[in-house]
């Protein structure tokens, strides 16, 4: 094979003026192929432009959604369908994301996640910091279902776990919430022996495995960076006051910058970031 190609390579070298020119041509071809691959990957990323708001009922997703969009307080009720709107980051009108608030009711949340998960650039998981102690098993169950979903694993959208209702005295801290979730998720991964399935029921082909085998689970073991933030959609002064969403807003800006730059600055292993919001109604 090599002998058969040698005459052609020799002829190409003569036409290009020598081996140096041929090396330049090969280098240009490699660069062009690399660029095309990069554009393909970026095209897949840019097709995912939504930030999903997830969480249990009464976590405060809808009020948080309203506060981000208008800055104003409004009375909310349990959602039975999705709501979406463009959220503009700072004064730069070209910098925006589509926020989608999904229902948190047990009979609806997986159905709506199934519908929108493929479009998710990021996921904001809202947790009620006040009710967390009695809801921890339900919160961990829903989060586990999100983390082992095949589409979420494949796309690895930025995932934010944020702690809301911090204006209430009995609210649990982000650190305690993180510790309790790690404990519950560790229990779930041990007790789930069946192969993980996507929300449409298709198997992924292996046993669910969160974190590192043989070690107690913690969020640092995930392929994406996980962050926790404390926030309050209601605010310390209630309806008349401002919400405390600075940490969330900064995170959204960071995610948009990562998306525009095409490079994640967190770590070599980072496929996305995780930020769980602990909710405020």
C-alpha positions in Angstrom: 0.0 0.0 0.0 2.8 2.4 1.0 4.7 1.6 -2.2 1.7 2.2 -4.3 1.1 5.7 -2.8 4.8 6.8 -3.0 4.7 7.8 -6.7 1.6 10.0 -6.0 3.1 11.6 -3.0 6.3 12.3 -4.9 4.4 13.9 -7.7 2.4 16.0 -5.2 5.7 17.1 -3.6 7.1 18.2 -7.0 3.9 20.2 -7.8 3.9 21.9 -4.4 7.6 22.6 -4.5 9.0 20.2 -1.9 8.2 18.4 1.3 7.9 21.6 3.3 4.9 22.8 1.2 3.3 19.4 1.6 3.6 19.6 5.4 1.9 23.0 5.3 -0.9 21.6 3.3 -1.4 18.7 5.7 -1.4 21.1 8.6 -4.0 23.2 7.0 -6.2 20.2 6.4 -5.9 19.2 10.0 -6.8 22.7 11.1 -9.8 22.8 8.8 -11.1 19.4 10.0 -10.7 20.5 13.7 -12.6 23.7 13.0 -15.5 21.8 11.4 -15.7 19.5 14.4 -15.6 22.5 16.8 -18.4 24.2 14.8 -20.5 20.9 14.9 -20.1 20.7 18.7 -20.9 24.4 19.1 -24.0 24.0 16.9 -25.3 21.3 19.2 -24.7 23.4 22.3 -26.3 26.5 20.8 -29.4 24.5 20.0 -29.9 24.1 23.7 -31.0 27.6 24.8 -33.4 27.1 27.7 -32.9 27.3 31.5 -35.4 25.0 33.2 -36.8 25.8 36.7 -37.5 22.5 38.5 -38.5 21.6 42.0 -41.3 20.3 44.1 -44.7 22.0 44.6 -44.5 25.2 46.7 -40.7 25.4 46.4 -41.1 28.9 45.0 -40.3 28.4 41.3 -43.1 30.6 39.9 -42.4 33.5 42.2 -38.7 33.2 41.4 -39.6 33.2 37.7 -41.7 36.3 38.1 -39.1 38.1 40.2 -36.4 37.4 37.6 -38.5 38.8 34.8 -40.2 41.8 36.4 -38.5 42.3 39.8 -41.9 42.6 41.4 -43.7 40.4 43.8 -46.9 38.6 42.8 -49.2 36.1 44.3 -48.8 32.6 42.8 -50.5 29.3 42.8 -49.6 25.7 42.0 -48.7 25.5 38.3 -50.3 22.8 36.1 -48.5 23.8 32.9 -45.2 25.4 31.8 -44.5 29.1 31.5 -41.7 30.6 29.4 -40.2 34.0 28.7 -37.0 35.6 27.6 -34.8 36.8 30.5 -32.4 39.6 29.5 -29.1 39.6 31.4 -28.0 43.1 32.4 -28.4 45.9 29.8 -27.0 43.9 27.0 -30.1 43.0 24.9 -28.1 40.4 22.9 -27.4 38.5 26.1 -30.4 36.6 27.2 -31.8 33.1 28.0 -35.2 31.5 27.8 -36.5 30.7 31.3 -39.1 27.9 31.5 -40.9 27.3 34.7 -42.1 23.7 34.9 -44.9 22.3 37.2 -43.7 20.6 40.4 -46.6 18.4 41.1 -45.7 14.7 41.4 -48.0 13.7 38.6 -46.7 16.3 36.1 -43.1 17.1 36.8 -41.5 14.2 34.9 -43.9 14.6 32.0 -42.8 18.2 31.5 -39.2 17.5 32.1 -39.4 14.8 29.4 -40.8 17.5 27.0 -38.1 20.1 27.6 -35.0 18.4 28.8 -33.4 18.2 25.4 -33.5 22.0 25.0 -31.9 22.7 28.4 -28.7 24.6 28.5 -29.0 24.8 32.3 -31.3 23.5 35.0 -32.2 25.4 38.2 -33.5 23.0 40.8 -35.4 24.9 43.4 -35.6 23.6 47.0 -37.8 25.0 49.8 -35.2 25.6 52.6 -38.0 25.8 55.3 -39.8 22.6 54.4 -36.6 20.8 53.4 -36.3 18.6 56.5 -39.7 16.9 56.0 -39.3 16.9 52.2 -35.7 15.7 51.9 -36.6 12.2 50.6 -39.0 13.6 47.9 -36.4 16.3 46.9 -33.7 13.7 46.6 -35.9 11.3 44.7 -36.7 13.9 42.0 -33.1 15.1 41.8 -32.0 11.4 41.4 -34.4 11.0 38.5 -33.0 14.0 36.8 -29.3 13.0 37.4 -29.7 9.5 36.0 -31.8 10.5 33.0 -30.0 9.5 29.7 -30.6 12.8 28.0 -29.4 14.8 30.9 -26.3 12.6 31.2 -25.5 13.0 27.5 -26.0 16.8 27.3 -24.8 17.5 30.9 -26.6 20.9 31.1 -25.4 23.4 33.8 -27.4 22.3 36.9 -28.0 24.8 39.7 -29.1 23.7 43.2 -30.2 26.9 45.0 -31.7 27.3 48.5 -34.7 29.6 48.6 -36.9 31.1 51.5 -33.8 32.2 53.3 -35.8 35.1 54.6 -37.6 32.7 57.0 -35.9 32.1 60.4 -36.4 28.3 60.2 -34.7 28.0 56.8 -32.0 25.4 56.6 -28.6 26.6 55.3 -27.2 25.6 51.9 -24.4 23.6 53.6 -26.9 21.5 55.6 -29.0 21.0 52.5 -26.0 19.8 50.5 -25.0 17.3 53.3 -28.5 15.9 53.6 -29.0 15.5 49.8 -25.6 13.7 49.5 -26.7 11.3 52.2 -30.1 10.6 50.6 -28.7 10.3 47.1 -26.1 7.8 48.4 -28.9 5.8 49.9 -30.9 5.9 46.6 -28.0 4.8 44.5 -27.4 1.8 46.8 -31.1 0.7 46.8 -31.6 1.2 43.0 -30.3 -2.0 41.5 -32.3 -1.7 38.2 -30.8 -0.2 35.1 -31.4 3.6 34.8 -34.0 4.6 32.3 -34.8 7.8 30.6 -38.1 9.5 31.3 -39.6 7.9 28.3 -38.8 4.5 29.7 -35.8 3.5 27.6 -32.9 1.8 29.3 -29.4 3.3 29.2 -27.8 -0.2 29.3 -26.2 -0.3 32.7 -26.8 0.1 36.4 -27.4 3.6 37.8 -24.1 4.9 39.2 -23.9 8.3 40.8 -20.4 9.2 41.9 -17.5 6.8 42.5 -18.1 3.1 43.2 -17.1 2.0 46.7 -17.2 5.6 48.1 -20.0 7.5 49.8 -21.6 9.9 47.3 -20.8 13.6 47.2 -21.4 16.2 44.5 -17.7 16.6 43.7 -17.8 13.1 42.1 -20.2 14.2 39.4 -18.8 15.1 35.9 -20.3 18.6 36.2 -19.5 21.3 38.8 -22.1 21.5 41.4 -22.9 24.8 43.2 -25.3 25.7 46.0 -26.7 29.2 46.6 -28.9 30.7 49.3 -31.6 33.0 48.0 -35.1 34.5 48.7 -37.6 35.2 46.0 -40.0 36.8 48.6 -37.3 38.9 50.2 -36.9 39.9 53.9 -39.5 42.7 53.6 -42.2 40.6 51.9 -44.3 41.9 49.1 -43.0 45.4 49.4 -39.3 44.5 49.5 -36.8 43.3 46.9 -35.9 39.7 46.3 -32.5 38.4 47.3 -31.5 36.7 44.0 -28.0 38.1 43.5 -26.3 34.7 43.6 -28.7 33.3 41.1 -28.4 36.2 38.7 -24.6 36.1 38.8 -24.7 32.4 38.0 -27.0 33.0 35.0 -24.7 35.6 33.6 -21.7 33.2 34.1 -23.6 30.4 32.2 -24.4 32.8 29.4 -20.7 33.8 29.1 -19.6 30.2 29.1 -22.2 29.5 26.3 -21.1 32.4 24.2 -17.3 31.8 24.6 -17.8 28.1 24.0 -15.4 27.2 26.8 -16.2 26.2 30.3 -13.7 27.8 32.7 -14.4 25.7 35.8 -12.4 22.5 35.4 -11.1 20.0 32.9 -13.8 17.5 33.8 -16.6 20.1 33.8 -19.4 19.3 31.2 -21.7 21.9 32.9 -22.3 23.4 36.3 -24.9 22.4 38.8 -26.7 24.9 41.0 -29.6 23.7 43.1 -32.0 26.4 44.2 -33.6 25.8 47.6 -37.0 27.4 47.0 -39.1 30.4 48.1 -42.9 30.6 47.5 
